[in-house]
């Protein structure tokens, strides 16, 4: 089950809202890994959700709160050398993210 606050939407199956500490740790790893030229390099994003069974993290863009990006972190704890990494698994609106995840992984989690 998701630990969703009442003001946040339900998440697709397998996704969870992070605690404050988890959000900070995931965001810090993203910042360590981002090389120049990456989609998120230099962009202000916040950790929105993550999968516990993978290294996928959903980030929300602060300058465009309707835009979300799923990044597959590599956990190398240093900057990637290729702008294609960490991998971008999704970039777009939350509803499109939700539909794609549900189509791939299963049913919506119950709150």
N, CA, C and O atoms as a MOPAC input file, in Angstrom:
PM7 MOZYME 1SCF
protein

 N      0.83600 1    -1.19000 1     0.00000 1
 C      0.00000 1     0.00000 1     0.00000 1
 C      0.86800 1     1.23500 1     0.00000 1
 O      1.95500 1     1.25000 1     0.57800 1
 N      0.38000 1     2.26700 1    -0.65300 1
 C      1.11300 1     3.52300 1    -0.68800 1
 C      0.94000 1     4.28500 1     0.61100 1
 O     -0.10400 1     4.20400 1     1.25800 1
 N      1.95700 1     5.01700 1     0.98000 1
 C      1.86400 1     5.86100 1     2.16800 1
 C      1.54500 1     7.28400 1     1.73800 1
 O      2.17200 1     8.23800 1     2.20100 1
 N      0.56800 1     7.42100 1     0.85200 1
 C      0.22100 1     8.69500 1     0.23600 1
 C     -0.45300 1     9.64500 1     1.20700 1
 O     -1.42900 1     9.28500 1     1.86600 1
 N      0.07700 1    10.87700 1     1.29500 1
 C     -0.66100 1    11.89600 1     2.02400 1
 C     -1.98300 1    12.14700 1     1.30200 1
 O     -2.09900 1    11.86000 1     0.11100 1
 N     -2.95800 1    12.66600 1     1.99500 1
 C     -4.27600 1    12.83800 1     1.39700 1
 C     -4.29700 1    13.82800 1     0.24000 1
 O     -5.21600 1    13.77700 1    -0.57700 1
 N     -3.31100 1    14.73300 1     0.13900 1
 C     -3.29800 1    15.71300 1    -0.93400 1
 C     -2.51800 1    15.24300 1    -2.15700 1
 O     -2.31100 1    16.02600 1    -3.08500 1
 N     -2.08400 1    13.99100 1    -2.18200 1
 C     -1.33200 1    13.46000 1    -3.32000 1
 C     -2.14300 1    12.36000 1    -3.99400 1
 O     -2.93400 1    11.66900 1    -3.35100 1
 N     -1.93300 1    12.20800 1    -5.30100 1
 C     -2.68300 1    11.17200 1    -6.02300 1
 C     -2.21200 1     9.77400 1    -5.65500 1
 O     -1.09800 1     9.58800 1    -5.16500 1
 N     -3.06500 1     8.80700 1    -5.89600 1
 C     -2.66400 1     7.41100 1    -5.73500 1
 C     -1.56600 1     7.11500 1    -6.73400 1
 O     -1.51900 1     7.70200 1    -7.81500 1
 N     -0.68700 1     6.20500 1    -6.36800 1
 C      0.43000 1     5.83100 1    -7.22600 1
 C      0.17000 1     4.49500 1    -7.89500 1
 O     -0.62100 1     3.69300 1    -7.39900 1
 N      0.83500 1     4.24900 1    -9.02900 1
 C      0.72500 1     2.92900 1    -9.64700 1
 C      1.28100 1     1.85600 1    -8.71700 1
 O      2.04400 1     2.15300 1    -7.79800 1
 N      0.90700 1     0.65200 1    -8.95500 1
 C      1.38100 1    -0.48000 1    -8.16700 1
 C      2.90400 1    -0.50800 1    -8.15200 1
 O      3.54700 1    -0.35100 1    -9.19000 1
 N      3.48000 1    -0.71100 1    -6.95900 1
 C      4.92800 1    -0.79800 1    -6.81300 1
 C      5.63100 1     0.51800 1    -6.54300 1
 O      6.82900 1     0.52800 1    -6.26400 1
 N      4.90600 1     1.63300 1    -6.62000 1
 C      5.48600 1     2.95300 1    -6.36800 1
 C      5.08300 1     3.43600 1    -4.98100 1
 O      3.99100 1     3.13300 1    -4.49900 1
 N      5.98200 1     4.19700 1    -4.34000 1
 C      5.76900 1     4.67900 1    -2.97600 1
 C      6.21700 1     6.12400 1    -2.84900 1
 O      7.14300 1     6.56500 1    -3.52900 1
 N      5.54800 1     6.85300 1    -1.96900 1
 C      5.99700 1     8.19700 1    -1.62400 1
 C      7.15400 1     8.06300 1    -0.64600 1
 O      7.07400 1     7.28100 1     0.30000 1
 N      8.22400 1     8.81400 1    -0.86000 1
 C      9.36200 1     8.71100 1     0.04800 1
 C      9.16200 1     9.51000 1     1.32600 1
 O      8.40400 1    10.48000 1     1.35500 1
 N      9.85200 1     9.09300 1     2.38000 1
 C      9.93500 1     9.93300 1     3.57000 1
 C     10.83100 1    11.11600 1     3.20300 1
 O     11.44700 1    11.13200 1     2.13700 1
 N     10.89800 1    12.09000 1     4.08300 1
 C     11.75800 1    13.24500 1     3.81200 1
 C     13.21700 1    12.81800 1     3.62900 1
 O     13.90000 1    13.29800 1     2.72400 1
 N     13.68400 1    11.92500 1     4.48400 1
 C     15.05500 1    11.43800 1     4.38300 1
 C     15.31200 1    10.66100 1     3.09900 1
 O     16.35400 1    10.83000 1     2.46600 1
 N     14.36500 1     9.81000 1     2.71300 1
 C     14.50300 1     9.05700 1     1.46300 1
 C     14.53100 1    10.00600 1     0.27200 1
 O     15.33300 1     9.83400 1    -0.64600 1
 N     13.65500 1    11.00400 1     0.28700 1
 C     13.59700 1    11.97900 1    -0.80600 1
 C     14.92800 1    12.71000 1    -0.93900 1
 O     15.42600 1    12.90500 1    -2.04800 1
 N     15.49500 1    13.10800 1     0.17300 1
 C     16.78500 1    13.81100 1     0.14700 1
 C     17.89900 1    12.90900 1    -0.38100 1
 O     18.73200 1    13.35200 1    -1.17100 1
 N     17.91700 1    11.65900 1     0.04700 1
 C     18.94600 1    10.71200 1    -0.39200 1
 C     18.84100 1    10.43200 1    -1.89300 1
 O     19.85600 1    10.39800 1    -2.58900 1
 N     17.63000 1    10.23300 1    -2.38800 1
 C     17.42200 1     9.97200 1    -3.81700 1
 C     17.78100 1    11.19600 1    -4.66200 1
 O     18.38800 1    11.06500 1    -5.72500 1
 N     17.40800 1    12.37400 1    -4.19100 1
 C     17.73900 1    13.60100 1    -4.92100 1
 C     19.25100 1    13.82800 1    -4.93100 1
 O     19.80400 1    14.24200 1    -5.95000 1
 N     19.92100 1    13.56400 1    -3.81400 1
 C     21.37000 1    13.73000 1    -3.74300 1
 C     22.08100 1    12.78700 1    -4.71600 1
 O     23.04700 1    13.18300 1    -5.36900 1
 N     21.60900 1    11.54900 1    -4.81400 1
 C     22.22700 1    10.60800 1    -5.75100 1
 C     21.99500 1    11.06500 1    -7.19000 1
 O     22.89600 1    10.96300 1    -8.02300 1
 N     20.80300 1    11.56200 1    -7.48800 1
 C     20.54500 1    12.10000 1    -8.82500 1
 C     21.55300 1    13.20100 1    -9.14600 1
 O     22.16200 1    13.19200 1   -10.21600 1
 N     21.72800 1    14.14100 1    -8.23100 1
 C     22.64700 1    15.25800 1    -8.47000 1
 C     24.07800 1    14.77400 1    -8.66600 1
 O     24.80500 1    15.33400 1    -9.48700 1
 N     24.49800 1    13.75200 1    -7.93500 1
 C     25.84900 1    13.19500 1    -8.10500 1
 C     26.02800 1    12.58400 1    -9.48800 1
 O     27.09200 1    12.71600 1   -10.09200 1
 N     24.99500 1    11.91800 1    -9.99100 1
 C     25.10000 1    11.17000 1   -11.24400 1
 C     24.93700 1    12.01400 1   -12.50200 1
 O     25.43400 1    11.62500 1   -13.55900 1
 N     24.26100 1    13.15200 1   -12.42400 1
 C     23.92000 1    13.90800 1   -13.63400 1
 C     25.13400 1    14.53500 1   -14.32300 1
 O     25.83900 1    15.34200 1   -13.71700 1
 N     25.38600 1    14.16800 1   -15.59400 1
 C     26.44600 1    14.81700 1   -16.35700 1
 C     25.87500 1    15.97400 1   -17.18800 1
 O     24.67200 1    16.01200 1   -17.44600 1
 N     26.72000 1    16.90500 1   -17.60300 1
 C     26.24400 1    17.94600 1   -18.52100 1
 C     25.61800 1    17.29400 1   -19.76400 1
 O     26.10800 1    16.27800 1   -20.25600 1
 N     24.54300 1    17.88900 1   -20.25600 1
 C     23.85400 1    17.36200 1   -21.43300 1
 C     22.69700 1    16.43600 1   -21.11300 1
 O     21.89300 1    16.12800 1   -21.99200 1
 N     22.59600 1    15.98000 1   -19.85600 1
 C     21.47700 1    15.11700 1   -19.45400 1
 C     20.20300 1    15.94600 1   -19.39600 1
 O     20.25100 1    17.14500 1   -19.11900 1
 N     19.07300 1    15.31800 1   -19.65300 1
 C     17.77000 1    15.98600 1   -19.62400 1
 C     17.54800 1    16.78400 1   -18.34300 1
 O     16.98100 1    17.87500 1   -18.39200 1
 N     17.98300 1    16.26500 1   -17.20100 1
 C     17.73200 1    16.93500 1   -15.92200 1
 C     18.90900 1    17.78000 1   -15.41600 1
 O     18.79900 1    18.41300 1   -14.36600 1
 N     20.01300 1    17.79800 1   -16.13500 1
 C     21.17100 1    18.58100 1   -15.67700 1
 C     20.79400 1    20.06700 1   -15.59000 1
 O     20.33000 1    20.65900 1   -16.56400 1
 N     21.00000 1    20.65100 1   -14.41800 1
 C     20.70500 1    22.06200 1   -14.20600 1
 C     19.24000 1    22.38400 1   -13.97600 1
 O     18.88400 1    23.55200 1   -13.82500 1
 N     18.38100 1    21.36800 1   -13.94600 1
 C     16.94800 1    21.58700 1   -13.72300 1
 C     16.60400 1    21.37700 1   -12.25700 1
 O     17.15700 1    20.50100 1   -11.59100 1
 N     15.68600 1    22.19100 1   -11.77300 1
 C     15.20200 1    22.04600 1   -10.39700 1
 C     14.07800 1    21.00700 1   -10.38800 1
 O     13.01800 1    21.21200 1   -10.97900 1
 N     14.33300 1    19.89500 1    -9.70900 1
 C     13.33200 1    18.83400 1    -9.58500 1
 C     13.25400 1    18.41900 1    -8.12700 1
 O     14.16900 1    18.65700 1    -7.33900 1
 N     12.12700 1    17.78700 1    -7.79000 1
 C     11.96500 1    17.24100 1    -6.44400 1
 C     11.58700 1    15.77400 1    -6.55100 1
 O     10.91900 1    15.35800 1    -7.49800 1
 N     12.01800 1    15.00300 1    -5.57400 1
 C     11.69000 1    13.58200 1    -5.53500 1
 C     10.20700 1    13.45100 1    -5.21400 1
 O      9.73200 1    13.98400 1    -4.21200 1
 N      9.48200 1    12.74000 1    -6.06800 1
 C      8.04200 1    12.59700 1    -5.89500 1
 C      7.66100 1    11.19300 1    -5.42600 1
 O      6.83800 1    11.04000 1    -4.52400 1
 N      8.26100 1    10.16600 1    -6.04100 1
 C      7.94600 1     8.77500 1    -5.70600 1
 C      9.09100 1     7.88600 1    -6.17600 1
 O      9.96200 1     8.32000 1    -6.92900 1
 N      9.07500 1     6.64000 1    -5.72200 1
 C     10.11400 1     5.70200 1    -6.14600 1
 C      9.56400 1     4.27900 1    -6.08000 1
 O      8.56000 1     4.00600 1    -5.42300 1
 N     10.26100 1     3.37800 1    -6.78800 1
 C      9.93900 1     1.95000 1    -6.73700 1
 C     10.90900 1     1.29200 1    -5.78000 1
 O     12.11200 1     1.54800 1    -5.84600 1
 N     10.41700 1     0.46200 1    -4.90500 1
 C     11.29200 1    -0.23700 1    -3.95500 1
 C     11.98800 1    -1.43800 1    -4.58800 1
 O     13.03500 1    -1.87000 1    -4.10600 1
 N     11.42200 1    -1.97700 1    -5.65300 1
 C     11.98600 1    -3.16500 1    -6.28600 1
 C     12.94400 1    -2.84400 1    -7.42500 1
 O     13.49000 1    -3.75700 1    -8.04400 1
 N     13.15600 1    -1.57200 1    -7.70900 1
 C     14.04200 1    -1.13500 1    -8.78100 1
 C     14.72900 1     0.14100 1    -8.33000 1
 O     14.53500 1     0.60000 1    -7.20400 1
 N     15.52500 1     0.70300 1    -9.20600 1
 C     16.19500 1     1.96700 1    -8.91000 1
 C     15.52300 1     3.11600 1    -9.64900 1
 O     16.17500 1     4.11300 1    -9.95800 1
 N     14.23800 1     2.99200 1    -9.93800 1
 C     13.49100 1     4.02700 1   -10.64000 1
 C     12.93900 1     5.04100 1    -9.64800 1
 O     12.37800 1     4.68400 1    -8.61200 1
 N     13.11200 1     6.31600 1    -9.99200 1
 C     12.63800 1     7.40500 1    -9.14600 1
 C     11.86500 1     8.38200 1   -10.01700 1
 O     12.31300 1     8.74200 1   -11.10600 1
 N     10.70300 1     8.80900 1    -9.53400 1
 C      9.86800 1     9.78900 1   -10.23100 1
 C     10.17100 1    11.17100 1    -9.65000 1
 O      9.97600 1    11.41400 1    -8.45900 1
 N     10.64700 1    12.06100 1   -10.50500 1
 C     10.94500 1    13.43000 1   -10.10100 1
 C      9.93000 1    14.37400 1   -10.73000 1
 O      9.53100 1    14.18800 1   -11.87900 1
 N      9.51100 1    15.39300 1    -9.97200 1
 C      8.60300 1    16.42300 1   -10.48600 1
 C      9.42200 1    17.68500 1   -10.73100 1
 O     10.25400 1    18.07100 1    -9.91000 1
 N      9.17200 1    18.31800 1   -11.87100 1
 C      9.87200 1    19.54700 1   -12.22800 1
 C      9.28000 1    20.71000 1   -11.44700 1
 O      8.06700 1    20.91900 1   -11.46500 1
 N     10.12600 1    21.46300 1   -10.76500 1
 C      9.64400 1    22.57900 1    -9.94700 1
 C      9.12800 1    23.73700 1   -10.79200 1
 O      8.19900 1    24.42900 1   -10.37500 1
 N      9.70800 1    23.96500 1   -11.97000 1
 C      9.26500 1    25.06800 1   -12.82000 1
 C      8.04100 1    24.70100 1   -13.65600 1
 O      7.42400 1    25.56900 1   -14.27200 1
 N      7.69400 1    23.42200 1   -13.67500 1
 C      6.53600 1    22.93400 1   -14.42700 1
 C      5.98200 1    21.72900 1   -13.66400 1
 O      6.25100 1    20.58700 1   -14.03500 1
 N      5.20100 1    21.97800 1   -12.58800 1
 C      4.74600 1    20.88600 1   -11.71700 1
 C      3.87500 1    19.82100 1   -12.38500 1
 O      3.58100 1    18.79500 1   -11.77100 1
 N      3.46500 1    20.04700 1   -13.61700 1
 C      2.69100 1    19.03500 1   -14.34700 1
 C      3.60700 1    18.06200 1   -15.08200 1
 O      3.13800 1    17.07800 1   -15.65300 1
 N      4.91100 1    18.33300 1   -15.07000 1
 C      5.88000 1    17.48700 1   -15.78000 1
 C      6.63800 1    16.60700 1   -14.78700 1
 O      7.11700 1    17.07200 1   -13.75300 1
 N      6.73200 1    15.32900 1   -15.13300 1
 C      7.40800 1    14.33900 1   -14.30300 1
 C      8.41200 1    13.57000 1   -15.14900 1
 O      8.19300 1    13.35000 1   -16.34000 1
 N      9.51000 1    13.16400 1   -14.53000 1
 C     10.53000 1    12.37900 1   -15.21100 1
 C     10.91300 1    11.20200 1   -14.32800 1
 O     11.21200 1    11.37500 1   -13.14700 1
 N     10.90400 1     9.99400 1   -14.90900 1
 C     11.37300 1     8.80600 1   -14.21000 1
 C     12.82100 1     8.57000 1   -14.63200 1
 O     13.14100 1     8.47700 1   -15.81600 1
 N     13.67800 1     8.47700 1   -13.62400 1
 C     15.10300 1     8.23200 1   -13.83800 1
 C     15.46700 1     6.89900 1   -13.19000 1
 O     15.06200 1     6.60400 1   -12.06600 1
 N     16.23700 1     6.10600 1   -13.92100 1
 C     16.77100 1     4.85900 1   -13.36300 1
 C     18.17000 1     5.17400 1   -12.85400 1
 O     19.12000 1     5.26200 1   -13.63200 1
 N     18.28700 1     5.34300 1   -11.53300 1
 C     19.58300 1     5.66200 1   -10.93500 1
 C     20.51800 1     4.46300 1   -11.03500 1
 O     20.09000 1     3.31200 1   -10.95100 1
 N     21.80700 1     4.75700 1   -11.21600 1
 C     22.79300 1     3.67000 1   -11.32000 1
 C     23.50200 1     3.40200 1   -10.00200 1
 O     24.11100 1     2.34500 1    -9.83600 1
 N     23.43500 1     4.33800 1    -9.06300 1
 C     24.06600 1     4.21600 1    -7.75400 1
 C     25.58000 1     4.02600 1    -7.84600 1
 O     26.17300 1     3.28100 1    -7.06500 1
 N     26.19900 1     4.71500 1    -8.81500 1
 C     27.66100 1     4.66900 1    -8.90600 1
 C     28.31300 1     5.70100 1    -7.98800 1
 O     29.53100 1     5.70400 1    -7.81100 1
 N     27.48700 1     6.58000 1    -7.40600 1
 C     27.93600 1     7.59400 1    -6.44400 1
 C     28.96000 1     8.56400 1    -7.01000 1
 O     29.79200 1     9.10800 1    -6.28300 1
 N     28.88400 1     8.77500 1    -8.34300 1
 C     29.70900 1     9.78800 1    -8.99800 1
 C     29.03600 1    10.15600 1   -10.31300 1
 O     28.07800 1     9.50800 1   -10.73400 1
 N     29.54500 1    11.19600 1   -10.95600 1
 C     28.95400 1    11.66300 1   -12.21200 1
 C     29.12000 1    10.62000 1   -13.31100 1
 O     30.19500 1    10.04900 1   -13.49500 1
 N     28.03500 1    10.38800 1   -14.02900 1
 C     28.08300 1     9.53200 1   -15.20900 1
 C     28.90500 1    10.23800 1   -16.28800 1
 O     28.99800 1    11.46500 1   -16.29500 1
 N     29.50000 1     9.46700 1   -17.19500 1
 C     30.30800 1    10.07800 1   -18.25300 1
 C     29.52500 1    10.23300 1   -19.56100 1
 O     29.98500 1    10.89600 1   -20.49000 1
 N     28.36100 1     9.62800 1   -19.62300 1
 C     27.52900 1     9.64700 1   -20.82100 1
 C     26.22100 1    10.35900 1   -20.49300 1
 O     25.56400 1    10.01100 1   -19.51100 1
 N     25.83300 1    11.33900 1   -21.28500 1
 C     24.61400 1    12.11400 1   -21.02500 1
 C     23.33600 1    11.27600 1   -21.12800 1
 O     22.25900 1    11.75500 1   -20.77200 1
 N     23.43900 1    10.03900 1   -21.60700 1
 C     22.27600 1     9.15000 1   -21.66500 1
 C     22.01400 1     8.46000 1   -20.32200 1
 O     21.01900 1     7.75400 1   -20.15700 1
 N     22.91500 1     8.67500 1   -19.37600 1
 C     22.79200 1     8.05500 1   -18.05200 1
 C     22.89200 1     9.10900 1   -16.97100 1
 O     23.65100 1    10.06300 1   -17.13600 1
 N     22.17200 1     8.98600 1   -15.88700 1
 C     21.24600 1     7.89900 1   -15.60800 1
 C     20.08600 1     7.89600 1   -16.60700 1
 O     19.67100 1     8.94500 1   -17.10000 1
 N     19.58400 1     6.72000 1   -16.89000 1
 C     18.57300 1     6.53600 1   -17.93800 1
 C     17.26300 1     7.24600 1   -17.62500 1
 O     16.77800 1     7.23200 1   -16.49400 1
 N     16.70500 1     7.86800 1   -18.66200 1
 C     15.37800 1     8.48000 1   -18.58400 1
 C     14.38700 1     7.42400 1   -19.05200 1
 O     14.42600 1     6.99500 1   -20.20500 1
 N     13.49600 1     7.00700 1   -18.15400 1
 C     12.50500 1     5.97300 1   -18.47700 1
 C     11.16000 1     6.55700 1   -18.88200 1
 O     10.36100 1     5.89100 1   -19.53900 1
 N     10.90900 1     7.80800 1   -18.48900 1
 C      9.65100 1     8.47800 1   -18.80000 1
 C      9.85000 1     9.97200 1   -18.61600 1
 O     10.61500 1    10.40700 1   -17.75500 1
 N      9.15200 1    10.75700 1   -19.43600 1
 C      9.13700 1    12.21100 1   -19.27700 1
 C      7.79600 1    12.71600 1   -19.79900 1
 O      7.49300 1    12.57300 1   -20.98400 1
 N      6.99700 1    13.30300 1   -18.91700 1
 C      5.69000 1    13.80200 1   -19.33500 1
 C      4.76000 1    14.03500 1   -18.16200 1
 O      5.20700 1    14.21500 1   -17.02900 1
 N      3.47100 1    14.03100 1   -18.43500 1
 C      2.43500 1    14.29500 1   -17.42900 1
 C      2.22500 1    13.08400 1   -16.51600 1
 O      2.46200 1    11.94400 1   -16.91400 1
 N      1.77700 1    13.35300 1   -15.28300 1
 C      1.56300 1    12.28800 1   -14.30100 1
 C      0.56600 1    11.25300 1   -14.80300 1
 O      0.78400 1    10.05200 1   -14.64100 1
 N     -0.51800 1    11.70200 1   -15.40500 1
 C     -1.54000 1    10.74300 1   -15.86300 1
 C     -0.97800 1     9.78300 1   -16.90800 1
 O     -1.30300 1     8.59600 1   -16.89800 1
 N     -0.14400 1    10.28800 1   -17.80200 1
 C      0.47200 1     9.41400 1   -18.80700 1
 C      1.42900 1     8.42800 1   -18.12400 1
 O      1.45900 1     7.24600 1   -18.46700 1
 N      2.20000 1     8.91600 1   -17.16700 1
 C      3.07200 1     8.04200 1   -16.37700 1
 C      2.25400 1     6.93500 1   -15.72600 1
 O      2.61400 1     5.76000 1   -15.79600 1
 N      1.15000 1     7.32100 1   -15.09000 1
 C      0.30900 1     6.36000 1   -14.38300 1
 C     -0.21200 1     5.28400 1   -15.34100 1
 O     -0.13600 1     4.09200 1   -15.04100 1
 N     -0.73200 1     5.70100 1   -16.47700 1
 C     -1.29300 1     4.76400 1   -17.45200 1
 C     -0.20900 1     3.80500 1   -17.96100 1
 O     -0.44100 1     2.60100 1   -18.06700 1
 N      0.97000 1     4.34500 1   -18.27100 1
 C      2.05100 1     3.48600 1   -18.76400 1
 C      2.50400 1     2.48200 1   -17.70100 1
 O      2.72400 1     1.31000 1   -18.00700 1
 N      2.64000 1     2.93300 1   -16.46700 1
 C      3.06300 1     2.03300 1   -15.39200 1
 C      2.01700 1     0.96000 1   -15.11500 1
 O      2.35300 1    -0.21100 1   -14.94000 1
 N      0.76600 1     1.35600 1   -15.07500 1
 C     -0.29900 1     0.38300 1   -14.81800 1
 C     -0.39700 1    -0.62500 1   -15.95300 1
 O     -0.65900 1    -1.80600 1   -15.72100 1
 N     -0.18800 1    -0.16200 1   -17.17100 1
 C     -0.21900 1    -1.07200 1   -18.30700 1
 C      0.91000 1    -2.08100 1   -18.26400 1
 O      0.76400 1    -3.20800 1   -18.73700 1
 N      2.03200 1    -1.68000 1   -17.70000 1
 C      3.19800 1    -2.55700 1   -17.64400 1
 C      3.22700 1    -3.41600 1   -16.38400 1
 O      3.55300 1    -4.60100 1   -16.45400 1
 N      2.88700 1    -2.83000 1   -15.22500 1
 C      3.05500 1    -3.52100 1   -13.95200 1
 C      1.78600 1    -4.01600 1   -13.28300 1
 O      1.86900 1    -4.92500 1   -12.45800 1
 N      0.61900 1    -3.47200 1   -13.59200 1
 C     -0.56500 1    -3.99700 1   -12.92800 1
 C     -1.51600 1    -2.93700 1   -12.43600 1
 O     -1.57400 1    -1.83800 1   -12.98600 1
 N     -2.26000 1    -3.26400 1   -11.40400 1
 C     -3.35200 1    -2.42800 1   -10.92200 1
 C     -2.89300 1    -1.31100 1    -9.99200 1
 O     -1.80700 1    -1.36100 1    -9.41400 1
 N     -3.76500 1    -0.28800 1    -9.86200 1
 C     -3.52500 1     0.83100 1    -8.95900 1
 C     -3.47700 1     0.33900 1    -7.52300 1
 O     -4.23400 1    -0.54800 1    -7.12700 1
 N     -2.56700 1     0.93500 1    -6.74300 1
 C     -2.51100 1     0.59300 1    -5.32900 1
 C     -3.69800 1     1.21600 1    -4.61300 1
 O     -4.17300 1     2.28300 1    -5.00200 1
 N     -4.15600 1     0.57700 1    -3.60800 1
 C     -5.23600 1     1.11200 1    -2.77200 1
 C     -4.63600 1     1.99700 1    -1.70300 1
 O     -3.60100 1     1.66300 1    -1.12500 1
 N     -5.27700 1     3.12900 1    -1.43200 1
 C     -4.78100 1     4.04500 1    -0.38800 1
 C     -5.14300 1     3.53800 1     0.98200 1
 O     -4.81200 1     4.17300 1     1.98300 1

